[in-house]
Amino acid sequence: MHTCNKGSRYRAQRDSIVNKIINHPVFYKNSHNPQLPVPVQLTIFLNSVSHYRNAATTEDIVDWAGVSVGMVYNCHCHVMVAILQHHDDRVKDWVEEQTCPEWRGGFLSVDSTPFNLFQKPGWHGKGFYDRKSNYSLSAQVVIMPHNLRIVNYVIGVPGSVHDSNVCAKARIAHHPQTFFGGNELIWADSAYGACPWYVVPFKRPAAVHLNISPGKQGSGVIERRTGKMRQP
C-alpha cells in the first residue's frame, strides 16, 4: 500500500510538471526528426536527476530508457530550458510583488562584503587595508533575492579594492549575455558604476521619490546571505 501511494504521488507530481512545461516552444522546434513526447522526456530527465554516481551515467540512462545518448542529452536540455523559464518568471513575480511592475526585470542583486583577516598579511599587507580600517578579503556575490541563491561570485580580492573594480573581475561583467535577456537587470548600490545591466540609486536625487530603489534593500538581503556564509 505504501509503495502504491508513493507511485501515485510521483505520477501526480510528474503530470503537474508536464502541464506546466508542455507548451514551451523548445518542444516544438521545426525539425525533420520528431521529438519524444514531453512526458517521456520529463521521465528520462527525472530518472537521471534522482540518481547519483554510477546509476546517473548517460550510459545507464540509455540502457534504462532504450534511447540514444544524443536523445538523453536533448531531453535534459529541453526539460531544463522549460523549467528554468518558469523559475525566471517566479523570480520576477516576486520582485513585482515587492516593488512594482516596472521593476519586474530586476531579478538579481549584487554587493560586496569584507571577511576580516586575523592580522596584517606579511606580503603586500597594505593592499588588504579596507575603508573600515581592517585587513580583509572582499567577497562579491550576485544573488536572486527571493531565495538567496548565489548566481555569480568573486572571492579572494584584497579588501582595499573598490566594489566596482571587484565587479569588473566577475563573469557576469564579461559575459552579461549569459545572465540577462531583454529588459533584465541587476540591482546594486551607489558604489557600482552605471552600465546597461546595472541599476543604482541616485546619489543626489532631485526629489525624494527618485531615490526609492530595491538596490539598498538588495544589499540588506545580501548581507544576510553573507552572514550565513560566515557561520562555521
C-alpha positions as CSV (number, residue, x, y, z in Angstrom):
1,M,0.0,0.0,0.0
2,H,2.8,2.4,0.9
3,T,4.5,1.7,-2.5
4,C,1.3,2.3,-4.4
5,N,0.8,5.7,-2.6
6,K,4.3,6.7,-3.4
7,G,3.9,5.8,-7.0
8,S,0.6,7.7,-7.2
9,R,2.2,10.8,-5.7
10,Y,5.1,10.5,-8.2
11,R,2.8,10.3,-11.2
12,A,0.7,13.2,-9.9
13,Q,3.8,15.4,-9.4
14,R,5.1,14.4,-12.9
15,D,1.8,15.2,-14.5
16,S,1.7,18.6,-12.8
17,I,5.2,19.5,-14.2
18,V,4.2,18.2,-17.6
19,N,1.1,20.5,-17.6
20,K,3.4,23.5,-16.8
21,I,6.0,22.9,-19.5
22,I,4.2,21.1,-22.3
23,N,3.5,24.3,-24.3
24,H,7.1,25.6,-24.2
25,P,8.5,26.3,-27.7
26,V,11.6,24.2,-27.0
27,F,9.5,21.1,-27.5
28,Y,8.2,22.3,-30.9
29,K,11.2,23.2,-33.0
30,N,11.0,22.7,-36.7
31,S,13.0,19.6,-37.4
32,H,12.7,16.5,-39.6
33,N,13.4,14.4,-36.5
34,P,10.4,14.4,-34.2
35,Q,11.0,14.7,-30.5
36,L,9.8,12.3,-27.9
37,P,6.6,13.1,-26.2
38,V,7.0,15.7,-23.4
39,P,6.0,13.2,-20.6
40,V,8.7,10.8,-21.9
41,Q,11.4,13.5,-22.0
42,L,10.5,14.6,-18.5
43,T,10.5,10.9,-17.2
44,I,14.0,10.5,-18.6
45,F,15.2,13.7,-17.0
46,L,13.7,12.9,-13.6
47,N,15.2,9.4,-13.6
48,S,18.6,10.9,-14.2
49,V,18.4,13.6,-11.6
50,S,17.0,11.2,-9.0
51,H,20.1,9.0,-9.1
52,Y,23.8,9.6,-8.4
53,R,27.2,8.1,-9.0
54,N,27.2,5.1,-11.4
55,A,23.4,5.0,-11.6
56,A,23.4,8.5,-13.1
57,T,25.7,8.0,-16.0
58,T,24.5,8.6,-19.5
59,E,25.1,5.0,-20.5
60,D,22.9,3.8,-17.6
61,I,20.1,6.1,-18.6
62,V,20.4,4.9,-22.2
63,D,20.1,1.3,-21.1
64,W,17.1,2.1,-18.9
65,A,15.2,4.2,-21.4
66,G,16.2,2.4,-24.6
67,V,17.2,5.6,-26.5
68,S,20.4,7.0,-27.9
69,V,23.0,9.1,-26.0
70,G,22.1,12.1,-28.0
71,M,18.4,11.7,-27.2
72,V,19.2,11.6,-23.5
73,Y,21.2,14.8,-23.8
74,N,18.5,16.5,-25.8
75,C,15.8,15.5,-23.2
76,H,17.9,17.0,-20.4
77,C,18.4,20.3,-22.4
78,H,14.8,20.6,-23.4
79,V,13.4,20.0,-19.9
80,M,15.9,22.3,-18.2
81,V,15.1,25.1,-20.6
82,A,11.4,24.8,-19.9
83,I,11.7,24.5,-16.1
84,L,14.2,27.4,-15.9
85,Q,11.7,29.6,-17.8
86,H,9.2,29.0,-15.0
87,H,11.8,29.7,-12.4
88,D,12.7,33.0,-14.0
89,D,9.0,34.0,-14.1
90,R,8.7,33.1,-10.4
91,V,11.6,35.4,-9.5
92,K,10.2,38.3,-11.5
93,D,6.8,37.8,-10.0
94,W,8.3,38.0,-6.5
95,V,10.1,41.3,-7.5
96,E,6.9,42.7,-8.9
97,E,5.0,41.8,-5.7
98,Q,7.7,43.5,-3.5
99,T,8.1,46.6,-5.7
100,C,6.1,47.5,-8.8
101,P,5.6,46.1,-12.4
102,E,8.2,48.5,-13.9
103,W,10.9,46.9,-11.8
104,R,10.0,43.3,-12.7
105,G,13.1,42.8,-14.8
106,G,15.5,43.4,-11.8
107,F,15.7,39.8,-10.7
108,L,19.3,39.9,-9.3
109,S,21.1,41.9,-6.6
110,V,24.8,42.4,-6.1
111,D,27.0,43.6,-3.3
112,S,30.5,43.1,-1.8
113,T,31.3,42.3,1.9
114,P,34.6,42.0,3.7
115,F,35.9,39.0,5.5
116,N,38.3,40.2,8.2
117,L,41.7,38.6,8.5
118,F,43.4,37.7,11.8
119,Q,46.3,40.0,11.2
120,K,48.0,42.1,8.6
121,P,49.4,39.8,5.8
122,G,53.1,39.7,5.6
123,W,53.1,40.1,1.8
124,H,51.7,43.3,0.4
125,G,49.8,43.9,3.6
126,K,48.8,47.4,2.9
127,G,46.7,46.2,-0.1
128,F,44.4,44.4,2.3
129,Y,43.6,47.5,4.5
130,D,40.0,48.4,3.8
131,R,37.9,51.5,4.3
132,K,36.7,50.2,7.7
133,S,40.3,50.1,9.0
134,N,40.5,46.4,8.9
135,Y,42.7,43.9,7.0
136,S,40.3,41.9,4.9
137,L,39.4,39.9,1.8
138,S,36.5,41.1,-0.2
139,A,33.8,38.7,-1.5
140,Q,31.2,39.8,-4.0
141,V,28.0,37.8,-4.6
142,V,25.2,38.1,-7.1
143,I,22.0,36.5,-5.8
144,M,18.4,36.0,-6.5
145,P,16.7,38.0,-3.7
146,H,13.7,35.7,-3.3
147,N,15.6,32.6,-2.2
148,L,19.2,33.9,-1.6
149,R,20.6,31.5,-4.3
150,I,24.1,32.6,-5.5
151,V,24.3,33.1,-9.3
152,N,27.8,34.5,-9.6
153,Y,30.6,35.4,-7.2
154,V,34.2,36.8,-6.8
155,I,36.3,35.8,-3.8
156,G,39.8,36.4,-2.6
157,V,40.1,40.1,-3.7
158,P,42.1,42.4,-1.3
159,G,39.9,44.5,0.9
160,S,41.2,47.8,-0.5
161,V,39.8,47.1,-3.9
162,H,36.7,49.2,-4.7
163,D,33.4,47.3,-5.3
164,S,33.1,48.4,-8.9
165,N,36.6,47.0,-9.6
166,V,35.7,43.7,-7.9
167,C,32.7,43.6,-10.2
168,A,34.9,44.1,-13.2
169,K,36.5,40.7,-12.4
170,A,33.2,38.8,-12.4
171,R,32.0,36.6,-15.2
172,I,28.7,38.4,-15.1
173,A,30.6,41.6,-16.2
174,H,32.5,39.9,-19.0
175,H,29.6,37.8,-20.4
176,P,26.4,39.5,-19.5
177,Q,24.6,37.8,-22.3
178,T,24.7,34.5,-20.5
179,F,22.9,36.0,-17.5
180,F,20.5,38.6,-18.9
181,G,17.8,38.6,-21.6
182,G,15.7,41.5,-22.8
183,N,14.7,44.1,-20.1
184,E,16.6,42.1,-17.4
185,L,18.9,43.9,-15.0
186,I,20.6,43.8,-11.6
187,W,20.1,46.0,-8.6
188,A,23.2,47.5,-7.0
189,D,24.1,50.2,-4.5
190,S,25.8,53.5,-5.4
191,A,29.3,52.0,-5.2
192,Y,28.8,50.4,-8.6
193,G,29.1,52.3,-11.8
194,A,26.4,52.8,-14.4
195,C,26.2,50.2,-17.2
196,P,23.4,48.8,-19.3
197,W,22.5,46.0,-16.9
198,Y,23.2,47.7,-13.5
199,V,20.7,50.0,-11.9
200,V,22.0,52.1,-8.9
201,P,20.3,54.7,-6.7
202,F,20.7,58.4,-7.4
203,K,23.4,59.9,-5.1
204,R,21.8,63.4,-5.2
205,P,18.2,62.9,-6.3
206,A,16.1,66.0,-7.3
207,A,13.2,64.5,-5.4
208,V,13.0,62.0,-2.6
209,H,10.8,59.6,-4.6
210,L,13.5,59.3,-7.3
211,N,15.8,57.5,-4.8
212,I,13.3,54.7,-3.9
213,S,15.1,51.7,-5.3
214,P,15.5,48.0,-4.4
215,G,19.2,48.5,-4.6
216,K,19.6,49.2,-0.9
217,Q,17.1,46.5,0.0
218,G,19.0,44.1,-2.1
219,S,22.2,45.0,-0.2
220,G,20.5,44.1,3.0
221,V,19.4,40.8,1.6
222,I,23.0,40.1,0.5
223,E,24.3,41.0,3.9
224,R,22.0,38.3,5.4
225,R,23.3,35.8,2.8
226,T,26.9,36.5,3.5
227,G,26.2,36.4,7.2
228,K,25.1,32.7,6.7
229,M,28.3,32.1,4.8
230,R,30.4,33.3,7.8
231,Q,28.8,30.8,10.1
232,P,31.0,27.7,10.7
